Amino acid sequence: MALDATFYALVGLILFFVLIAYLKVPGMVGKALDARADKISNELAEAKRLREEAQSLVAEYKRKRKDAEAEAASIVAAAQREAEMLTAEAKQKTEEYVARRTALSEQKIKQAESDAINAVRAAAVDLAISAAEKVLASKADAGAQETLFKKAIGEVKARLN
């Protein structure tokens, strides 16, 4: 057997495997791979936990958004009801005000009519009295005037009592 380069390569390879086995390189590689596998497993578990937490936060925010939308809708509905109520109240007050003003105006018109009728009657009475005085003055003498005057005073006394 000749010691050639292939033999030395084989011996070097065997020594290399022995050295690797002596230094427990496969165990270290196994531990390193196990540690890396554990690290990856932990990262996956952490990612899963974070994903679940994110999903729960999303669900919570969706619920809060729905609650806020419902609250906003109820506020809008309450505002609409209040506005309708205020509108109805204002309309009612306006109608009452118009009715009061109309009644007051009608009362003032009736009072003005009554005052005008009374003024016309008073003017007619004054005119009649004036005409009666002229007629009586021209037709009646002093004695007749005195009897008429006493008669008128008697009538006034009778009406006052």
JOLIN-V372750 format. One record per backbone hydrogen bond with DSSP energy under -0.5 kcal/mol. NH is the residue of the N-H (numbers start at 0). CO is the residue of the C=O. E is the energy in kcal/mol with one decimal. If there is no record, write none. Layout:
NH:CO:E
NH:CO:E
//
This chain:
3:1:-1.4
7:3:-1.7
8:4:-2.0
9:5:-2.2
10:6:-2.6
11:7:-2.5
12:8:-2.1
13:9:-2.3
14:10:-2.7
15:11:-2.2
16:12:-2.2
17:13:-2.3
18:14:-2.9
19:15:-2.3
20:16:-2.3
21:17:-2.9
22:18:-2.5
23:20:-0.8
24:19:-2.3
27:23:-2.2
28:24:-3.2
29:25:-2.5
30:26:-3.1
31:27:-3.2
32:28:-2.9
33:29:-3.1
34:30:-3.3
35:31:-2.5
36:32:-2.7
37:33:-2.8
38:34:-2.8
39:35:-2.7
40:36:-2.6
41:37:-3.0
42:38:-2.6
43:39:-2.5
44:40:-2.5
45:41:-2.8
46:42:-2.8
47:43:-2.7
48:44:-2.6
49:45:-2.9
50:46:-2.5
51:47:-2.5
52:48:-2.5
53:49:-2.7
54:50:-2.6
55:51:-2.5
56:52:-2.5
57:53:-2.6
58:54:-2.6
59:55:-2.5
60:56:-2.9
61:57:-2.5
62:58:-2.3
63:59:-2.8
64:60:-2.6
65:61:-2.6
66:62:-2.7
67:63:-2.8
68:64:-2.9
69:65:-2.7
70:66:-2.8
71:67:-2.8
72:68:-2.6
73:69:-2.4
74:70:-2.5
75:71:-2.6
76:72:-2.6
77:73:-2.6
78:74:-2.6
79:75:-2.5
80:76:-2.7
81:77:-2.8
82:78:-2.7
83:79:-2.7
84:80:-2.6
85:81:-2.9
86:82:-2.6
87:83:-2.7
88:84:-2.7
89:85:-2.8
90:86:-2.6
91:87:-2.6
92:88:-2.7
93:89:-2.5
94:90:-2.7
95:91:-2.6
96:92:-2.6
97:93:-2.8
98:94:-2.6
99:95:-2.7
100:96:-2.8
101:97:-2.7
102:98:-2.7
103:99:-2.7
104:100:-2.6
105:101:-2.9
106:102:-2.5
107:103:-2.5
108:104:-2.6
109:105:-2.7
110:106:-2.4
111:107:-2.6
112:108:-2.8
113:109:-2.7
114:110:-2.9
115:111:-2.7
116:112:-2.9
117:113:-2.7
118:114:-2.6
119:115:-2.6
120:116:-2.8
121:117:-2.9
122:118:-2.6
123:119:-2.8
124:120:-3.1
125:121:-3.0
126:122:-2.7
127:123:-2.7
128:124:-3.1
129:125:-2.7
130:126:-2.7
131:127:-3.0
132:128:-2.7
133:129:-2.2
134:130:-2.6
135:131:-3.2
136:132:-3.0
137:133:-1.9
138:134:-1.8
139:135:-3.4
144:140:-2.1
145:141:-1.9
146:142:-2.0
147:143:-2.5
148:144:-2.5
149:145:-2.2
150:146:-2.4
151:147:-2.6
152:148:-2.3
153:149:-2.2
154:150:-2.1
155:151:-2.4
156:152:-2.4
157:153:-2.4
158:154:-2.4
159:155:-2.1
160:156:-1.5
//
